[in-house]
Every structure is written in structure tokens, then in C-alpha cells.
Amino acid sequence: LSSDRIQRLNSIGIIWDLRNQSIGFSLKVKNRFDELCAFKAQNGHCNVTTLDAQNRSLGKWVYHQRKLYKKNALNPDRIQQLNSIGFIWD
């Protein structure tokens, strides 16, 4: 990779050490959260459904967040993050 390309990848938060799976997981969650923020900006709400073919994977992620929340198994930081954008839990 050219140094310019490496700089551009670094600027968007690429994690180069993929051996640390928790970092990879955190990056995936951040991407889903960013995707949810974009969905909300476009649609005015966070109620993504799994029936929406265009957003099916995001809908599954939203469903999973609600499921974890109901089981009291969701990280408090994630709850705060989702609350900050007006996420509806039920």
C-alpha cells in the first residue's frame, strides 16, 4: 500500500492489528452505530425493522440491542450511546 493510502485508511480509523478481536468487535459496533445514526438522519427515527430489505442487517443489529437490553446484558456505555440518539427500547 502506498503511504497516501495508509494515511487515508488511518484517518477513517482502520485497526491494523486484527489479532485483537475485541477491537475488531468494537469497530463493528461503531460502524453499526454510525449506520443507525445515518438511518435516523434520513428517516427521523431509529426503528429499523428486519423486514426492510435495504437495511436488514442493521435491523437485526437493532433487534439484538433491544434483546440484550431486556436481559440486562447490554453494556451501560452502549445504552447511553443509543439513548443519546433517541433510541426506543420497546
N, C-alpha and C positions, 0 to 999 in steps of 0.2 A: 504494500500500500504506500502511496505517496505521502509525504509529510502533510500536505494540504488536506488530503482525505482523512488522515488520522486526526488532525486538528478539528475538522468538521464533525467527525464522529464523536470526539471527546466533548465538543460543545453541546451535543444533544444528550450527553450522559451515558454513553456506551460503557458498559462494565467489561473490561478486558479479561479479568480472571474469572472464568466461568466455573472454576472448581468450587467456588463458594456458592452453594446452591441457595442459601438464604438471601444473598444479594440478588441472584437471578430472580428469585421469587418476589422480592421487594420491587424489582424493576417491573415485573409483570403486573403487580398490583398497581403501581404508579401509572403504568400505561392504561390499565382498565379505568382507574380513577380519572385520568385525563380524558379518556374516551367518554366517560359518563358526563364530565363537565361539558364536553363538546356537544353531546346529545342534549343536555339541558339547555345550552345556549341556543340550540336550533329549535327545540321543541317546547321549552318553557317548563319542563318537569323532568324528574328522574325516574319515572315509572316505565322503565324499559321492559317489554314483555318478550318472552321466549318465542312468541308467535310471530314476531316481526322478523321476517326472513333477512332483512338487511342488517339487523342488529341482534341476531340470535345469540351469538357468543357473549355479547355484553349483557343481554337479558338473563342468560344463565348465571353470569357473574353476580348480577344484582340479586337474583333469586337466592343464590348461595349466601350472600352477605346477610340477607334477611333471615335465612335459616340459622346461620351461626349466631346472629343477634338474639333470636328467640331461645336458643340453647345457652345463652350467656357465655358463648365461646368466641366472641369477636373481640379482638384487641381494642382496648379503650381508645388508643390513638386513631384507629380506623373509624370507630364510632364518631369521634369528634370531627374527623376529616369529612365523613359523609354528612354529619349534621350541619357542617359549615356551608354545604351547598343546598340545604333544604331537603335532604333525603327523607322519604316517608318510609317508616319501618313496617307498616302493616298494609 
